[in-house]
Amino acid sequence: MSSITRITDLPALPPRPHDAHKGTFGHVRVLAGSLGMSGAAVLSATAALRAGAGTVLLAVPHAIRTVVAAAQPCYTTCELPLIRAGRFGDNDRPKVLQWAECADALAIGPGLGMQSFIVRTVRSVVEGCTKPIVLDADGINAFAPLSPGQKVRTAGPTVMTPHPGELARLTGTTTADVQADREGVAVRFASEQQLVLVLKGAGTVVTDGSRLYVNATGNPGMATGGAGDVLTGTIAALLAQGLDAFEAAQFGVWLHGKAGDLAAADLGEDGLIATDLLDYLPRAWKEVRT
């Protein structure tokens, strides 16, 4: 840990030029949701919009497409190729990669499920797509557990956003082990896997193995279902706007936590829910733009 550079300052914000159009701020594609988990998809895709992405396309299974489309008119929806068919084979890989490469950044995993064809789809995108990717929830679980020395093969910049239990499953340890040395575990994993790790929880840790940022925003009111889905979309939007993986993760966790702090100041912590974070993301942006 002695060679780690501790980061305290926030990165430069992505610009908002006066002559901008929606293409200026990036296109995010979100792969999320399943029966019973449509909310995760809606939260992630809406967060990408609230975090400044120009356009968002949400890909979901056929069974929930109508639900997620009705929940938010500002993103578009599609059925990811071949999800409806319930299969994924070698001949399908080029079509899925072509779909993924159309994005400026991708968010993969919230509420997605762990069916075998979903796992193969996730792995194919991560291993073959060159665009920046945020992996959360079942996007992470698709690679768990890793064998000792095994690497997650990634073709492009990758941000993983596990909570301690997910990181423990991924590494074959325990949640207690992760919590006992949050910074050390996070740094070692990020360095070994050559990706950016966001270890969620009080004092969220962001590291790429050489840089380390410990977030100071956020509060216990954010310990509620769906808050992580909002973070996933937030980071993806910042990637789409041109921040590098570490900076997008760092500013994303700060912005997410600041929205939670502003919401708690108005509403209190006890009744805070994930959709409140969506409502307060614009106010969090305003805090740093003024």
N, C-alpha and C positions, 0 to 999 in steps of 0.2 A: 504493500500500500504506500510505501515511501515515495515511489515514482509517480503516483497519481497526482494529476493536477486538479485541485478543487476549484470548481467554478461557482462564483457567487453572483456575477452580473448576468442579467438577461441578454439574449442575443438581440441584434438589430431587428426591428419589426419589418415584416414584409411591406413594401410600399403600396399605396393606393393612389396611383396617378390619376389626374383629373380627366384624362382622355381614355380611361380604361373602359373595357367592355367585359362581359362575363367570361370570355376566354382568357382574359388577362390573369384571372385569379385561380385558374386550374380546374381540372375535371377530376373528381373523385368517384371511384367505383367501389361500392360496398357489397360484400358478399356476406349475408347474415340471415338469421331467422329460420324458424321451423314451426311446425304446429305447436301451439302453446307458448312460443317464444317470439311472436311477431313484434312485441314491444322492444326487444333488443335491437331489431333491425331498424325500427322507426327512430329510436333514440340515437343510434350511431349516425344514421344518414342525416337526421335533422341537426345534430351537433356539427357535422361537417359544414352544413350551410351556415350555422350560427358562428362558426369559427372562420368564416370568410371565403370558403370555396366558391368559385363562380357557378359551377354546375355539379350536381350529384346524381348518379344513377345507382339505384338500389336493386340488386339482383337477389331474388328470393325464390323459394319453391312455389310451384303453381298453387298449392293449397292455401297460401296466405297472401297472394299477390293483391287481391282485391282489398283486403284489410289494410295492408301497408300503404297502398295507393291512396286510400281514403283518409288515412291519418295525417298526411302532409302533402299539400298541393304543390310545394315548391321543389321537390325532387321528382325525378322520373323513375319508373320501375321497369323491370324486365324479369323474365325467367332465365336464370343462368342456363346456357346450353347444356342439355342432358341431365340436369337435376331432375326434371319432371319424369324422365324415363327410369330413374332409379338405378343407373348404371354409369360406369366410367371405365373405358378401356383405352388401349394405346392409340386407337384411331381417333379418339375424341380429344386427345391432348392438344393437337395443333389448333383446334377450334377454340378451346378454352384459353389458350395462351394468346391467340389473336384478340379475343375479347378483352383480356387483361391488359394487353399492351396499348389499348386505346386510352387508358387512363393516364393522368399525371401522377396519381397515387392511389393505392388501394387500401381498404380496411377489410380484414377478413376474420370472421370467427364468431362474433356475438350471437348467441342463440342458435348456432348453425346445426348442432347435432353431431353425432359421431358414427353415423352409418358408414359402412365400408366405402361406398362410392363417394361420400362426402370427403372422407379422409384422403382418398386418392386424388380427388379434385384439388383439395387444398395443397397437398404436397406438390402436385404438378405445377400449380401456379407459382408457389414459392421457389421451387427449384428451377423454373424456366423463365419467369417474367423478370425483365430487367428494371421495371419501374419500382419506386419506393413502396414498401408494404408495411402496414401495421398489423401485427398478429395479436389477437386477443382471444381469451376464452377457448372455444373449440378449435380455433386456428392454432393455438398453442398445443392443445390436447392431441391434435392430429400427429404430433411428433413424440408424444410421451408413451413410455419412458425412453430416454436416450440410454444406450449402452455406454459403459465407461469409454471415454475417448471418441465417442460418436459425435459427428457434427451435423447440425441442421444445414443442409446444402441450400444456399441462397444465391440467386442470380443477380439480385439488386440490393440496394440499401434496405435494411430490415430493422424494424422496431418491434420488440416483444414487450407486452404489457401484462405480465402475470401478477396475481396476488400471491402471497407466500405459499398457499396450498398448491397452486398451479406450478410454481417453480419447484416445489418439493416433488411433485409427481413427475415433472420433466427430468429431474436430476436423480431420482431414486433415493431421496433423503426424506426428512420429516419437516413439517411446518416449524416445529420447535428449533430444528437445526438452522433453518433459514432465518428465523427471527432472532436467533442468538448472535448472528453476525451478518446483519443485512447488507452492510456496505461491502464486506469482504466477499460474501457469496455472490453478490451482484457483479462486482468487478471481475472476479475469476470467470464467471459464466460468460460475461460479455467479451472478455478477452479470448477465451477459448473458442467461442462461437463466431467471433468477428461480427457482432451486431450490436445494436443499442438495446440495453435492457432498462425497462421501467418497472421497478419493483414497488408495487402499490402498497399503501398503508400510511399510517402516520409518519410524516417525514419521508415521502416517496423518494426513492433513490433512482437517479438517472445516470447511466454510465455507458461508455463505449469501451471500457477496459483501460483507458488511459486518462480520461476525464471523468470527474465525479461531481454531481450536483445533488444536493439534498433539499427538497422543496419545503418551504416554510408556510405556504398558504394551505387552506383547507381546515376542516373542523369535523368533530364527530357526527354532525348532522348528515355528512356525506356518506356515512356507513349505511347505505340503503341500496336496494336492488336497482340496477340500471345505471348507477353512477359511473361504473367502469365503461359501459357502452358509450356514454357521452364522451369520456376521455378518448376512446378509440377514434371516434369521428373527428374530434378536435385535432388530434395529432395528424391524422390523415390530411385534413384541410391545410395545415401548415406545411406539410410536405409538398402538397400540390401547388402551394404558393411560392415554392422555391427554397425554403429553409432546408439545410441538410438534416440528416436523421437525428443527430444529437441535439441540434438547436430546436428542431420541431418538437422533440420529446420534452426537452427542458422547458420551452415556453408553453407547450401544451399542458403540462402538469401545473405550471404556475397559473395559467389562465383558468383552467378547470377549478383549481382550488380557490382562486380569487372569486370566481362566480359563486362558489359555495359559501365563501365568507360574506359576500354581499347579500346573498339570499338569507343566510342565517341572521344577519343584522336586522333585516326587515321582518322575517318570518319566525325566527327562533330555530334552534337546531332540531327539536324533537319531532316536528312534523315535516321536516324537509324531505322532498322526494326528487327523483332524478329529473323530472320535467321542469322543476324549479331551476335547475342548473342551466337548462336550455334558455329559459327566460332571462337569466342573469348573465349569460355569456356576453351579450352586447354591452352591458354595463361594465363588465370586466375589461373589455376592449377599450371602452371610453376612459377607464382609469389610466391606461398606458399611452393612449393617443393624445391626451391633453396635458 
